Amino acid sequence: MTSRATPLMTSLAASLLLLCLWAANTPGSAGADSSPSATPTPSSTAASGAATTDGDTVVLNVGWATDPQNLNPFIGMESSTQELITLQYDYLTDYDPHTLQPRPRLAESWSMSPDGLRWDFKIREGVTFHDGTPCTAEDVAFTFNYIKENELGLLVSFVVNIDRVEAVDAGTARFFLEKPKANMLALMVPILPRHIWQDIDPEAAASSFQNDPPVVGSGPFQIVEYQPNGYTRLIANKDYWGGAPHVDELIFRVYQSRLTMASDLQKGTIDAACELQRAVYEKLTDTPGMATSRANPYRASTDLGFNCYDSPDSKGHPVLLDPAFRRALNYAIDKQQICEIVYGGDAVPADTILPSDYYTDPDWHWTPPADTAYTYDLDTAGRLLDEAGYRDADGDGLREYKGEPIALRLYTYEADPGLAPTGKIIVGALEEVGLEIEFQVMDEGAMIDKMWAYDGDTFTPDYDLFIWGWGGDIDPDFLLSVFTTAQIENWSDCNWSSEEYDRLYLEQSQAMDPEQRKQIVWEAQELVYDESPTAFITYPAFYGAWNTADWQGWVRTPAQTGQVVNTQYFADTYVNVRPRAATAAAAEGGIGAGTIVAIAIGAAAVIAIAGWMLVRRKRARRVEEQ
């Protein structure tokens, strides 16, 4: 049986070690890491703050920990990929960082027919793609029809209820709908250049096409160089319809070590960083010329999911098909302990896929009533398992199903440092209530291969339980869609199917009145909560920092509380940030090795968990400077 102290002790040791390693890599300390792998450098561009290379080239450098892996908008799932897509392409609309309400982007205006079944989007005049080809309503129509006709998975949820799109003329894209569509102003679909993508086989677009640089779009930047697990370099679109960005080049650097990334931020090698560790973030908050953020920009959650695929082809344990079994296991998840020990208090307990304390007007998040909320109670978990027929008949400490001990496989992946200790805490509790758990921490790709396993063309999901996470759009439609039957073999990771839920999802997707829609969205969340195909664990915080001594024009998203890079769908920072007229980088305020060791010892009760999320999804212009 796993001790609940184990994750804490292991993480504390790792935290102390990592902080000491950062001390050794901090300016002014011995043993600085100067290896190329620590700070990947584009072949044609040097970096550091507002440094220039070819004369007056202004370069902004951003550090992150998640490699984009793929630049194809139909394949790339990572949050980093979605950030690049936001800069490379235009959407019809995006969101205002102050209100989180839709605003014009490529479409300067729109209108809807009285019955809600026809929408006209007026496309801006004079917009061109990066290769000089005009961007018109023809490209808009092509993009949406290409997705609809070929059922291109990662974006297909956006075209639900769209029958077809026609270019009335070069400046008008007309959408014909099968039913009213509540998220018509939240279609985060990158508008593709028809003259390029019409020659790409749809099967390749959905599987093997890499979309290698130079990538052609109409966004404020163009991707011109990409090195996997190294960096991505973009150049500014000087002809951008919204005005040319103030920087000439934008470089995103991938860091295997978040501590090296923080050190490079301190040294000025990079100008902003996301996915930092908490202890580092806390020190940076007191560093002159540096601003920091603690936010949940991806609307993220972590969860314990169950294999609910009701088919003879499933390799999941049959007990997982029983809602009573799944419901009982909710009482074996000590969410508060996980928030405190694993996340050092920088997470709050979760109950649905739509996070709390994010949405306003309307607030899409449903909160379970106190009398029906799942609480950590192993006695209740055991009693409910007994009542459902999963008893320990022979007294060996293990509950049985059809005379055999219930043995379940629990998978998570190693890239997120918070998931493995979360798993250890949950494993200990599940074993206490009489379940045999085989816990494996593996490469993310290996876990995906298990969860989306096939025997030939037959879907054979080969797992029982998983710990993973979700993040998604500002509009709730996408995150709600992942539980629909139609998303099995696509976005659905639990493979749950419910006719009632499918009905509620479609009903909310057609509800044009926000308050009416909110009530349906709440009802859908309540159904998932009761059926428990997934048990939500935490809403985690993510840490970012950026240089305000040398740069101005940073834009927080959401305003006041959010971060400035890797914000999903917002390009405001990248378009508006610029060097200060007279940079005066502080010579003091660096973090010495002795200070870091002291922080590590003083923070012995707090686990340094880096911000993360595989955001299976993901711009802008009103400026809030920091």
N, C-alpha and C positions, 0 to 999 in steps of 0.2 A: 504494500500500500504506500502511495506517495505521501511523504510528509509535507504538510503545508508550509513548513519552514524552509524547505529546500529551494523553492524559487526565489525567496527573499534573500537567502544567504548567497546563492549563486549570483543573483543580479547585483547585490551589493559589492561582491568581490569584483565583478566585471566593471561596475561603475567606477570603483576606486582605481582599477587598473587603467581604464580608458582615460580618466581624467589626468592621471599621472602621465600617460602617454602624450596627451595634448600638451601638458606642461613642457615636455621635452621637445615639442614642435612649435612652441610659442616664440615669437620674436624676443631676442635677448636671452634665450635659454640655450643650453647645449644640446647637441644631437638633433638639430633641425633636419627634417626630411626634405631632401632636395631631389628625390628621384622623380623621373618624368611621370611615373604612374601616379604619384601623389598629386601633381598639378599638371594635367594634360594640357598641352599647348598646341593650338592650331598652327599649321605649317606656315601660314602667311600672315599671322597676326600676333603681335605681342600684346601684353595686357598689363593692367594695374591702374585702377581708378580712371581718371580722365586722360590717361596716357595716350599718345599718338604714335602711329607708325609711319605710314606714308604721308609725311607732311602734317596734315591737320585731321587725320582720321580719328574720330571719337568712338571709343569702344566701351561698351558696357558689358561687364562679366558677371554672370550669375552662377552660383553653385547649387547643385541639387544632388540627391542620392539615388534617384530613379532613372535608369537609362531608358530613353524612348523606345529602343528596340526596333521600331518600325515607323516609317513616315506615311504609311498608307492609312487614310482616315477610315477605311473599312475594316482594318485589322488592328491598328494600335489601340490597346486598352489602357495603357498606363496614363497616369495624370500628367506626366511629362510630355507624352505624345499629344495629349489634348491641348496642352498649353501651346505647343508648337503649331498645331492646326489653327488655333485662334489667331496667331500672328501671321500665318502663311495665307489663310483664306479669309473671305468675308462670309458672314451670315446675313440673312435677310434682316434680322433684328438681333440686338443683344440686350444687355441689362445696364441700367444706370447704377453705379456703385453706391449712390446715396440712398436710393429708394428700393433697389432690387426689382424695379418694374421694367418691363420691356421698353426699348427705345429704338429709333431708326438706326439702321446701319447701311447695308447695300440698298435696302428699300427705304426711300425717303418718306413714304406715306403708304397708307393702305385703306381699303374700304371693304365692308361686308354686306352682302345682300340681306334683306329682311329675314329670310328663312335660315340664314347662317350657312348656306350650302355653296356659296360662291364668294371667293375673296380675290380682290385685285391688289397687287403690290406694284407700286410705281418705283421703277429702278432708276437710280441716279444716272444722269447723263455724263458722258465723258469718262466713265470708269474703264480702265484697261487692266488686262492681266500683266504679269511681270515681263512677258515677251512682247508686249505692245499690242496684242490683239484686243479689240473691244470686248468688254464684258457686258452682256445684254440679257434681256429676259429669255432669250433662247438658251443661254447657259443655265439659268434658273430652272426652266422647264426640263431641260435635259437631265440635270442633277436629280431632281425629285422623281422623274419617270424612270431613270436608270436604277434608282434604289427600289422603287415600287415594283417594277417589272421583273427585277432579278432577285428580289427578296434579300438584299444585301444586309446581313445580320446586324452589325453593330449600329446601324442607323435606321433599321426597318421600323422600330417602334415610333419614330417620328412621322411616318407616312400612314399610320393607321387612320382609316376613314378618308384618306385622300384617294379619289378616283383617278384623276389625271391632272396634269398641269400643261397649260398652253401659253405660248407667247403671242399675245394679241398684236403686239408690235414690239419694236426693240426696247421700249421702255415700260411695258406692262406685262407682268406674269399673272395669269389667271388660274386660280386653283378651283377645281370642281370637287366637291366633297360628297361622300356617300351619306354622311350624317354630320351634324354640327360638331365642331372640334374645339374644345376648350383651350388647347395649348397652341393655337395657330400663331401666336406672337412669341412663342418660345420654341421654335423649330431650330435647334442648334445643329443645322446641317450645313457643312462647308460647301459653298457654291463652286463647283468644279468647272474648269475650262472644257467646253464640249469638244473643241478641236483636238484635244489631247486624249481625253477619256473615252471618246466614242470609238477609238481604235483598240481599247483595252478589253480583252475578253472578261465578261463578268465573273466567271469562275476564278480567273486569276486575280481579279480585283478583290475577291472575297477570301483568297488563300495565299497566293504566292507573290503577287506584284508588290515590289518594294518601294516604288515611288522615289527613286534615287534622285539626289540633287543634280543639277539645280531644279528645284520644284517650282512649278508654275501655278500661281494663284493670283488673287487680287488684293491680298491683305497688306498691312503696313510694313511687313518684312518678307524677305524671300530666303528660304533655306538654300544655301549654296554649298555646304560642306557638312558631312556627318561621319563621325568615327564612333562605331559602337563601343560603349563603355568608356568613351573618351570625351567627346564634345560635339556640339552642333553649332555651326556658325551661320548667322543670318546677316543679310545686308538690308539697309533701309530702302524702302520703296519711295524714292524722291518724288514720284508722281502720284502718291496716294491721295485719293479723293478727299480724305479728312485732314490733309496737311502732312507734310513730310515729318517723320520722327526727328528728334533733335540729336540722336546718336546715328553714327554711320554704320556701325556693326554691333551685333548683339551675339554674345557667345555664352552658351549654357555648358557648364563643365560638370561631368559626372564624378562624384567622389565615392570611393569604396569606404572611406573613413570619414565620418561626420566630424570627428575631431580635427582631422587635417583640413577639412573644409572651413571650420571655425578659425583655425590658425591662419589660413589663407585670407579670410575676411579681415582678420586683425592686421595682417601684413599689407593689405591693399591689393593682393593678387586678384581677388574678386571683390565686387562692389555690393553684392547682396547674396543672401543664402536662405534657403528654406530647409525644412526637415532637420533642424538643429536639435541637439540634446538639451534637456532642461537645465542641467547645472551650468552648461555653457551659456545658455540664454540668460539665466539669472545674472551672471557676471557681466554680460554684454549690456544689460539694461543700465548699468552704472558706468559704461564706457563713454567718455566724451566723443561726440561726432558719430554716434551710432544710435539708431532707433530699432526697436524690437516689437514683435507682435506675438501674442498667444491667441490662437483662433482655431476655428474648425471650418476652413474655407471650402472643404469638399463636401460638407454636410455628411460627415463620415460616421460610421458605426462599426463596431466589431461584433461578431456573432458566432454562436455555436449552431451549426446547421445539421440537419438530418437528411439522410437519403430516403426520400419519400416516393421514389419511382415505383409505382404500382404496376409491375410487369414481371412476367417470368424471366425476362432478360436481365433484370436488375441483380447485381451482386451484393446488394445491401441486405442487412439482417431484417427478417420479416417483422420483428417487433417495432421497427421504426415506422411502419405503416399505421400503427395504432395511435391516434391522437392522445389517448389516455396515458400511454407510455411517455410520449414526448412532453405532455403537460407536466407529468410528475418530475421529469428531469429539470424543469425550470427551477424547482425548489432546491436543487443541488448546486446552483450557481451563486456563489457569494460575490455579487457584483460590487458591493462596497469594498470588500477586501481587495479585489482586483484593482479597483480605482485607486485605492490607497497604496497598496504594495507595489503593483506593477507600474502604475502611472504616477506614483508619488502625489496623488491628489489631483493630478491634472487630467482628469476624466470624470465623467458623471455616469451613473447607472443609466442604461438604455432600456427602452421597452418596445420601440417600433423602429422601422427602417427610416422614418422621417424624424430628424433630430429635434430635440427640445431647444428652446432658447435661441432659435435662429429665425424662424418665420414670423412675420407680422402682416396683418391686413391682407389676407386672412392668415391665421396661424394654422398651418396644415397638420401640426403634430397633435395626435390624440394621446391623452394620458389616461391610463387605466384607473378606475375608481379604487380607492384604498382597500375596500372590502374584497376586491377580486384580483388585486395585484399579486404577482408572484413575489414571494419573499424568500430569503435563504432560510430553509427549515428542513433539515435532513429527516426529521421525524415525519413531517408531512409528505416528503418525497417517498419515504418507505411505505407509509400507510397507503398512498395512492397507488403505488406499484402492487401492493398486496391486493387492494380492491380490484385492480385491473387483471389480476390472475397471475402476476409474475412473482411467485413466492420462492423461498428457499426451502424446498421440500425435504431435502436430506440433511439439512443443518450444517453444510460445509461452508456457509458464508456467501454462497453465490446463488443468485436468483436464477430460475430456470424457465425455459420455453420449450414445451414439448419434451420434457425430461432431460434437456441438455442445458448446461450453464450458458447464460447469456454473455457472449464474448463479442465485444465491439471494437472496431478499429477507428481511432481518432487521428486525423491528419491535420497538420498545419505546415506553414512554410517558414524557412529560416531567415528570409530577408528582412522581415519585420521583427525587431527585437522584443516587442511586447507580446507577441502571440504565443511563443513557447512557454514563458512563465505563466501566462493566462491558462494555457493548456494544463500545466502541472497542477495548478490549484484546482481546476475542474476535475481532472483525473482523480485526485485524492478524494474529492467528495463523491464522485460516482462509484469509486471502489468501496467507500464507507457504506453506501446504500446497497451493496451487493452485486455490482456489475464488474465483469472482468474487462479491462480496457488495455488495448495495445496502442500506445501513443508513439507516433512517428513525426519528427520534424524533418522536412525534406525540401529539396529545391522546388521553387514555385512551379516550374514547368512540369516536374514529375507529379506534383499534386494535381495539376490541371489534367494531365494525361490520365490519372486515376478517375477523376470526377467526370471527365468527358471521354470515357473509354468506349471503344467500338470493337466488335467482332465482325470484321468485314464492314457491311453497311448497317449492322444492327447495333443500336445504342445499348451499352452494357455498363452503366455506372458502377465503378468498383471501389466503393467506400461505404462507411457507415456514418461517421460523424466528421465534421471539419470545423476548424476555427479560422475565420477569414474576416473580411470586412467589405463594406459597401460605401460608396460615395456617389453623388449624382448631381443631377441638374437642380437649378433653383425651382423650376416648376416641378411639382410632385409626380407628374405623369410617368416619367421613366422609372423612378424607383418603385412605384407601384406596379409597373408592368412586369417586373422581374418575377413576380409570383403567379403570373398567368400561365395557363396551360400552354398557350402558344409559344412561350419562351423556353419550354423544355427542349433540350439539346442546343439552346442558344444562351441567353443570359441567365436563365434559372440555374442555380447551383444546388437547390434542394429537390428539384423535380416534383414539386407538389402540384396537384391539380384539384381545383374546386370549382364546380359550376357556379356556385353562389358568388365566389370571389370574382370569377371571370365576368359575371353580370355586373357586379359593383364597379369593376374597373372600367368597363365600357360605359356605364352610366355616368361616372364622374368625368370621363373623357369627353362627354357630350354636353355636360352641364355648363351653360354659358353664364349663369349667375354665380359669382364667387361664393356667396354664403351657402347656396344650395349645394354647390360642389364640395365645399368644406365638410358638410354633414355626411356626404357619401364617402369622402376620403377618410373621415373618422370611422365610419362603419366598416370600411375595408380593413383598416388597421386593427380594429377590434376583432374581426374575424381571424386575421392572421395570428393575433395574440392568443386567441382561444385555441386555435388548431395547432399552433406552434410548429410549423415546418422549420422554423428558425427561432432560436432563442437569442434575443439581442442582449449584449453584455455591457458595452460602454459606448459613450460618445467621447472620443479622445480629443485632446488639444494638440496643436501643431505649432512649432516655434520657428520664427523667422527673424532676420536682422538685416539692416541695410545701412550703407554709409551716407550720412547726412552732412558730413564735413566737406566732402568733395562734390556731392551731387544734390540737386534739388528737383522738385517736380514729381516726387514719388506719390503715388495715389493708392490709398488704402481701399480694399474691397472686402467686406462692406466698409463704408466710410466710418471712421473713428476707431473701429475695433479690429478690422481685418488686416491681412498681410498685403504686401505690395507686389510680390512675384508669385508665380504658380497659383494664381487665384481662380482659374477656370472660367473661360469665356470673356475675360476682361483684358483688353490690351492697353488700358489707360496709362499705366506706369511706363510701359515701353515706348509709347508715343510721346509722352510728356517729360520724362526724366531727361536732365541735361546737366552738364558740369556747372558748378558755381562759377561766377565771373572771376572770382579770385579765390582759389582753393587754399585753404589754410589747414592742412591736415595736422592734427594734434600730434606733437612729438611725444607727449606723455599719455598716460592712460592705458598703456599696454598691460597685458596680464603676464606676470612672471610665474616661473615654475613653483616657487614657494607658495604663492597665492593660490594656484590651482590645487596643490596638495591640501592646503588648508580648507578649500571649498569641499574637496572630496571627503575629508574627515568630518567636516561639519555637516555634510549632507548625507551622513551614513544611513539615515532612515529613509532616504528618498532614492528611488531608482531612476536613473537617467535614461528615459525612453525617448527615442527619436520620433519625430513626426513622420507619419507614413500614410499611404493609402494607395491601393490599387484602385484607382477610380475608373470604374468601367464606364467612362464617358468623358468629354468636355469641350472679353475685349473691352474702343470705348472712348469717352472724351471730356466730360465735365471734370475739371481738375480739382483735386484736393492735395495741396502740397504739404510735405512733411519735412 
